Amino acid sequence: MNILVINVGSTSTKVALFKAMDVVAEETIVYSSAELAQYKDMNGQLPRRKKDFLKFIDKNNINMKKIDIIIGRGGLGKSEPAGAYEINEAMCDDLITGKYGKHPSALGPAMALDMSKKYGIQAIVIDPPSTDEFQPLARISGLPELERKSAFHALNQKAAARRAAREIGKKYEDVNLVVAHLGGGITIGAHRGGRVVDCTHGLSEGPFTPERAGSMPTTDLVDLAFSGKYSREEMHRRLIGQGGLSAYLGTADAVEVEKLITDGDEKAKIIYQAMAYQTAKDIGAMSVVLKGRVDGVVMTGGLAHSRMLIGWIVEWVDFIAPLFIYPGEDEMTAMAEGALRVLKGDEQVKKYQ
């Protein structure tokens, strides 16, 4: 069972060849911000990304005729329940045009589809960020014109939730979990019986993050937006990319922030602690969604490596349920696991409409 995995991020393309769950070859192709700035838009990067991906194939002497399945990290497509979806033209059109939101992850499925057509190999995504399993109550916002939408780190949240369920000794479908993905973006979801029935939105809700503003005081935000100080595009950048730690401290690097704190910077300490505080509040809120019947609180993502941050969060949430902390976001393994479930027939592939 040979699985080719493609994961396109903002400044990198991660590629790997798995034989079942064993890594045969892998590489992280890194791009500098200056390098990517030469392209007019995200889609302009596609030829360069493809070229470097094909170099990986050649360099590792990968025989594409022996690949059983290609899996790409999903993008911001049409809202659908979690699961495996065939990569087709409709999906790639939605992702590349940014119909439902723009993110570089859109380029991965496009690259996978090219290889699928050329070699006749099945190509899929699994648990994309637009995964939507919300219960009806979770969709109500407070204004009928604005419905709450599902957009979160579904791939990593689901993988971490399945891992916690195994540790508990149950199936993912038989447990209730609150899962917090802590990274450049932070999302916190209520997993009930194998479905994410509510979750903070990765771009516009929840705690502030290293580079995102998170939930805002709405009336003050409207005043700021119409103050004439910022254009529409500048306002978006303030909220996503220049918000959070970056806005307060001039850096989105948690390691730098912790060094400032260690050196006695009180402002850095209260801002970093506030991020932990807001995260803990939303973990508590999602435990209420589950009516307090919580089998575990799971924390994962790159920031879960931070003992300082996790230590603060734990102080506020350890009364809720047993804690499961899985530092990092092994999306490549999560995708390979999903592809393996498909190859074994344990999960059926759905068609993206």
QUILIN-V160953 format. One record per residue. RES is the residue in three letters. PHI is phi in degrees with one decimal (NA if undefined). PSI is psi in radians with two decimals (999 if undefined). OMEGA is omega in degrees with one decimal (NA if undefined). Layout:
res->[RES/RES]
phi->[PHI/PHI]
psi->[PSI/PSI]
omega->[OMEGA/OMEGA]
This chain:
res->[MET/ASN/ILE/LEU/VAL/ILE/ASN/VAL/GLY/SER/THR/SER/THR/LYS/VAL/ALA/LEU/PHE/LYS/ALA/MET/ASP/VAL/VAL/ALA/GLU/GLU/THR/ILE/VAL/TYR/SER/SER/ALA/GLU/LEU/ALA/GLN/TYR/LYS/ASP/MET/ASN/GLY/GLN/LEU/PRO/ARG/ARG/LYS/LYS/ASP/PHE/LEU/LYS/PHE/ILE/ASP/LYS/ASN/ASN/ILE/ASN/MET/LYS/LYS/ILE/ASP/ILE/ILE/ILE/GLY/ARG/GLY/GLY/LEU/GLY/LYS/SER/GLU/PRO/ALA/GLY/ALA/TYR/GLU/ILE/ASN/GLU/ALA/MET/CYS/ASP/ASP/LEU/ILE/THR/GLY/LYS/TYR/GLY/LYS/HIS/PRO/SER/ALA/LEU/GLY/PRO/ALA/MET/ALA/LEU/ASP/MET/SER/LYS/LYS/TYR/GLY/ILE/GLN/ALA/ILE/VAL/ILE/ASP/PRO/PRO/SER/THR/ASP/GLU/PHE/GLN/PRO/LEU/ALA/ARG/ILE/SER/GLY/LEU/PRO/GLU/LEU/GLU/ARG/LYS/SER/ALA/PHE/HIS/ALA/LEU/ASN/GLN/LYS/ALA/ALA/ALA/ARG/ARG/ALA/ALA/ARG/GLU/ILE/GLY/LYS/LYS/TYR/GLU/ASP/VAL/ASN/LEU/VAL/VAL/ALA/HIS/LEU/GLY/GLY/GLY/ILE/THR/ILE/GLY/ALA/HIS/ARG/GLY/GLY/ARG/VAL/VAL/ASP/CYS/THR/HIS/GLY/LEU/SER/GLU/GLY/PRO/PHE/THR/PRO/GLU/ARG/ALA/GLY/SER/MET/PRO/THR/THR/ASP/LEU/VAL/ASP/LEU/ALA/PHE/SER/GLY/LYS/TYR/SER/ARG/GLU/GLU/MET/HIS/ARG/ARG/LEU/ILE/GLY/GLN/GLY/GLY/LEU/SER/ALA/TYR/LEU/GLY/THR/ALA/ASP/ALA/VAL/GLU/VAL/GLU/LYS/LEU/ILE/THR/ASP/GLY/ASP/GLU/LYS/ALA/LYS/ILE/ILE/TYR/GLN/ALA/MET/ALA/TYR/GLN/THR/ALA/LYS/ASP/ILE/GLY/ALA/MET/SER/VAL/VAL/LEU/LYS/GLY/ARG/VAL/ASP/GLY/VAL/VAL/MET/THR/GLY/GLY/LEU/ALA/HIS/SER/ARG/MET/LEU/ILE/GLY/TRP/ILE/VAL/GLU/TRP/VAL/ASP/PHE/ILE/ALA/PRO/LEU/PHE/ILE/TYR/PRO/GLY/GLU/ASP/GLU/MET/THR/ALA/MET/ALA/GLU/GLY/ALA/LEU/ARG/VAL/LEU/LYS/GLY/ASP/GLU/GLN/VAL/LYS/LYS/TYR/GLN]
phi->[NA/-96.3/-120.1/-102.8/-115.0/-126.3/-133.2/-95.2/-114.7/-58.5/-128.8/-154.9/-127.1/-99.4/-131.5/-155.2/-111.5/-109.2/-109.2/55.4/-105.6/-97.3/-78.7/-93.7/-154.2/-154.7/-158.5/-110.9/-91.2/-101.5/-122.3/-80.5/-60.6/-63.8/-62.9/-79.7/-67.0/-71.2/-89.9/-60.0/-149.7/-57.9/-65.7/-65.4/-76.5/-55.8/-59.1/-65.8/-62.5/-62.3/-58.1/-69.9/-64.2/-66.2/-61.5/-61.8/-60.4/-67.4/-60.5/-100.0/49.5/-81.9/-85.2/-62.1/-71.0/-101.7/-79.8/-88.7/-160.6/-115.1/-126.1/-112.7/-68.3/-71.5/-116.2/-87.2/-103.1/-64.1/-67.3/-143.4/-61.2/-60.6/137.4/-94.9/-128.8/-65.0/-80.4/-134.6/-62.5/-60.7/-63.0/-63.8/-62.0/-62.8/-71.6/-68.1/-79.5/69.7/-56.3/-112.2/135.1/-107.0/-158.6/-56.8/-58.0/-60.5/-75.3/-60.8/-59.2/-63.2/-66.5/-65.5/-64.1/-56.3/-68.6/-61.5/-67.1/-68.1/-114.2/67.8/-104.7/-63.2/-127.3/-139.7/-119.5/-140.9/44.8/-69.5/-59.6/-86.0/-50.9/-134.5/-128.5/-59.4/-76.5/-53.8/-60.7/-73.5/-86.2/-79.1/-104.2/135.0/-130.9/-60.7/-74.0/-121.8/-91.6/-66.7/-118.3/-95.3/-154.8/-153.9/-80.4/-60.4/-58.6/-73.5/-61.0/-65.3/-63.2/-65.8/-65.9/-64.5/-64.7/-64.3/-60.5/-62.7/-65.7/-71.5/93.7/-132.2/-80.0/-54.9/-71.3/-110.5/-126.7/-114.8/-136.5/-104.3/-118.5/-114.1/-92.9/-116.0/-155.3/-57.3/-115.6/-123.0/-131.5/-130.8/-121.2/-100.4/-100.0/-122.7/58.5/86.3/-128.2/-91.2/-82.0/-161.2/-165.3/-68.8/-75.8/-66.8/-113.0/-133.0/-138.0/79.3/-66.0/-69.3/-129.5/-53.4/-138.4/-124.0/-79.8/69.7/-64.5/-125.2/-66.0/-63.2/-67.2/-66.2/-65.3/-61.4/-60.9/-65.3/-63.8/-101.5/-73.5/87.7/-75.4/-128.3/-78.2/-56.8/-66.4/-64.9/-64.8/-60.8/-65.4/-62.0/-81.9/-128.6/121.3/-121.9/-95.4/61.2/-55.5/-58.4/-69.1/-79.8/-119.7/78.9/-150.0/-102.0/-87.8/-62.3/-63.9/-63.4/-63.3/-65.6/-66.1/-59.0/-64.8/-60.8/-83.6/97.2/-77.8/-70.3/-63.6/-59.3/-64.7/-69.7/-68.4/-63.8/-67.4/-64.1/-64.2/-64.6/-60.6/-65.4/-62.0/-62.1/-59.7/-73.2/-61.5/-61.2/-61.4/-71.7/-69.1/-69.2/-54.8/-87.7/56.3/78.9/-90.0/-117.3/-82.4/-174.6/-109.8/-110.5/-121.9/-143.6/98.4/-59.9/-72.3/-68.7/-72.6/-79.0/-63.5/-63.3/-64.2/-63.0/-58.3/-64.9/-60.1/-58.9/-56.7/-89.9/-117.2/-68.3/-78.4/-73.6/-171.0/-56.7/-102.6/-128.1/-116.1/-122.1/-60.9/90.7/-136.8/-81.5/-66.5/-62.6/-65.1/-60.9/-68.0/-61.9/-61.1/-64.0/-62.8/-66.2/-61.4/-66.9/-62.9/-81.8/84.4/-80.3/-139.5/-89.5/-85.3/-97.7/-99.6/-77.3/-97.0]
psi->[1.66/2.12/2.17/2.16/2.32/2.20/1.80/2.16/-3.06/-0.76/0.37/2.78/2.04/2.26/2.56/2.61/2.13/2.47/1.83/-2.09/0.25/2.27/2.13/-0.70/2.52/2.72/2.51/1.96/1.98/2.43/2.43/2.76/-0.67/-0.67/-0.74/-0.36/-0.32/-0.29/2.43/-0.72/-3.11/-0.73/-0.44/-0.33/-0.31/-0.84/-0.71/-0.77/-0.73/-0.79/-0.79/-0.58/-0.77/-0.55/-0.69/-0.75/-0.83/-0.80/-0.58/0.20/0.79/2.14/1.81/-0.40/-0.24/0.05/2.28/-0.52/2.55/2.32/2.28/2.67/2.31/2.84/-2.88/1.45/-2.76/2.47/2.16/2.77/2.82/2.81/-2.99/2.35/2.38/2.34/2.09/-3.13/-0.68/-0.76/-0.88/-0.63/-0.79/-0.72/-0.81/-0.65/-0.21/0.56/-0.65/0.14/2.60/2.33/2.49/-0.38/-0.31/-0.44/-0.48/-0.91/-0.62/-0.72/-0.71/-0.69/-0.69/-0.83/-0.62/-0.78/-0.72/-0.67/0.01/0.64/2.46/2.35/2.33/2.87/2.84/2.39/1.08/2.90/-0.43/0.18/2.29/1.92/0.41/2.47/2.72/-0.69/-0.53/-0.24/-0.27/2.28/-0.77/-0.29/2.24/-0.44/-0.31/1.82/2.42/2.38/2.73/2.06/1.86/3.12/1.17/-0.74/-0.91/-0.67/-0.81/-0.71/-0.78/-0.65/-0.72/-0.67/-0.75/-0.71/-0.71/-0.70/-0.60/-0.42/0.41/2.97/2.65/-0.63/-0.17/0.21/2.81/2.19/2.57/2.14/2.21/2.06/2.11/1.88/-2.59/-0.58/2.63/2.21/2.51/2.09/2.64/1.93/1.98/1.99/0.67/0.10/2.50/1.68/-0.25/2.63/2.57/2.54/2.37/-0.35/-0.40/0.10/3.09/-2.87/2.70/2.79/-3.07/-0.53/0.12/2.57/-0.40/-2.74/2.46/2.72/1.92/-0.77/-0.68/-0.61/-0.73/-0.76/-0.74/-0.73/-0.57/0.22/-0.30/-0.05/-0.56/2.55/2.99/-0.80/-0.71/-0.64/-0.72/-0.76/-0.61/-0.65/-0.63/1.78/-0.63/0.20/-2.91/-2.43/-0.70/-0.74/-0.71/-0.67/-0.07/0.15/2.52/0.08/1.95/-0.56/-0.75/-0.72/-0.76/-0.58/-0.71/-0.75/-0.77/-0.56/0.05/0.26/1.84/-0.60/-0.80/-0.68/-0.82/-0.59/-0.81/-0.70/-0.59/-0.62/-0.71/-0.74/-0.82/-0.67/-0.80/-0.69/-0.74/-0.54/-0.77/-0.73/-0.72/-0.45/-0.53/-0.67/-0.64/0.18/0.55/-0.09/1.43/2.14/-0.37/2.66/2.13/2.28/2.25/3.14/2.98/-0.66/-0.21/-0.18/-0.35/1.88/-0.61/-0.91/-0.85/-0.67/-0.76/-0.79/-0.77/-0.68/-0.59/-0.43/-0.05/-0.19/-0.27/-0.86/2.97/2.54/2.46/2.03/2.04/1.54/2.56/3.02/1.51/1.25/-0.56/-0.81/-0.71/-0.71/-0.73/-0.71/-0.75/-0.75/-0.66/-0.66/-0.67/-0.81/-0.59/-0.17/0.19/-0.29/2.32/2.50/2.27/2.82/2.26/2.15/999]
omega->[-177.6/-173.0/177.6/-174.1/178.8/-179.0/-178.9/176.7/-175.7/-176.4/179.3/168.4/177.7/179.0/-179.2/171.5/176.7/166.9/-164.8/-179.9/177.4/179.4/178.7/179.2/177.5/178.8/170.9/180.0/-173.2/177.3/176.4/178.3/179.4/-179.9/-176.9/-177.8/-179.5/-178.6/-175.8/178.4/-177.8/-176.9/178.0/179.4/-169.9/-180.0/179.9/-180.0/178.8/-178.8/-178.9/175.8/179.8/174.9/177.5/179.0/-178.4/-176.1/-177.6/177.2/-179.0/177.6/-175.5/179.9/179.2/177.6/-178.0/-177.3/174.4/177.4/177.5/172.8/-177.0/178.8/-178.5/-180.0/178.3/179.5/179.9/174.4/-179.9/176.5/-179.5/179.8/175.7/174.2/179.8/-177.1/-178.5/178.9/-176.5/176.9/-179.9/-176.9/-176.1/179.4/-179.6/-176.8/-177.7/-178.8/-176.2/174.8/-179.0/178.3/177.6/-174.7/-178.7/177.3/178.3/177.8/180.0/-179.6/176.9/-179.2/178.4/-179.9/-175.0/-173.5/178.6/-178.4/176.1/178.8/-175.9/162.2/177.4/179.3/-178.5/-178.8/179.9/175.8/-176.6/176.6/-175.3/168.6/-175.5/-178.6/-175.6/-175.8/-176.0/-175.3/-170.7/171.4/-178.5/179.7/-175.1/177.1/174.5/-176.7/178.7/174.3/-173.3/-178.5/-172.9/-176.4/-177.1/178.1/-178.6/179.8/179.3/179.6/178.2/179.2/178.5/178.7/177.8/179.0/178.0/-178.9/-179.6/172.9/178.0/-177.8/-176.4/-178.7/171.6/-176.5/165.3/-176.5/178.1/172.1/-175.2/179.9/174.7/168.8/178.4/173.7/-176.0/-172.5/173.8/-179.1/-178.9/177.1/176.9/179.0/177.7/-170.7/174.4/-179.2/173.2/-179.8/-174.0/-176.9/-169.9/-179.2/172.2/-178.5/167.6/-172.4/176.5/-176.1/-179.8/-173.9/-179.0/179.5/-175.3/168.7/-165.1/-177.2/176.9/178.7/177.4/179.0/179.7/-177.8/-178.0/-178.4/-176.3/-178.9/-176.0/169.6/178.2/-177.8/178.8/178.7/176.8/-179.8/177.4/-177.1/-175.5/179.7/-178.6/-179.0/174.0/-179.4/-178.4/-178.6/-176.4/-168.7/177.9/176.6/175.4/-176.6/-178.0/179.1/177.2/-179.4/179.9/176.4/176.7/-179.4/179.1/179.9/174.4/179.9/-175.8/178.0/179.2/-178.0/-176.3/178.3/-179.8/179.2/177.7/176.9/176.1/-179.5/179.5/177.3/179.9/178.7/-178.8/172.7/177.0/179.7/-179.4/174.9/175.5/176.1/179.7/178.5/176.6/179.4/-173.1/179.2/179.9/171.5/-174.8/174.8/-175.8/-178.7/-175.1/-178.4/176.6/173.7/-174.9/178.5/-179.4/-177.8/-178.8/179.1/177.8/-179.0/-178.8/179.2/-177.6/-170.3/-172.1/177.3/-172.0/-174.5/174.5/-176.6/176.2/-176.0/-178.0/-177.8/178.5/179.1/-175.4/-177.3/-179.5/178.3/179.4/178.5/178.8/177.9/178.6/178.4/179.7/176.9/178.5/-178.6/-179.8/-178.7/179.3/178.7/-178.4/179.0/179.2/179.0/176.7/-177.5/NA]
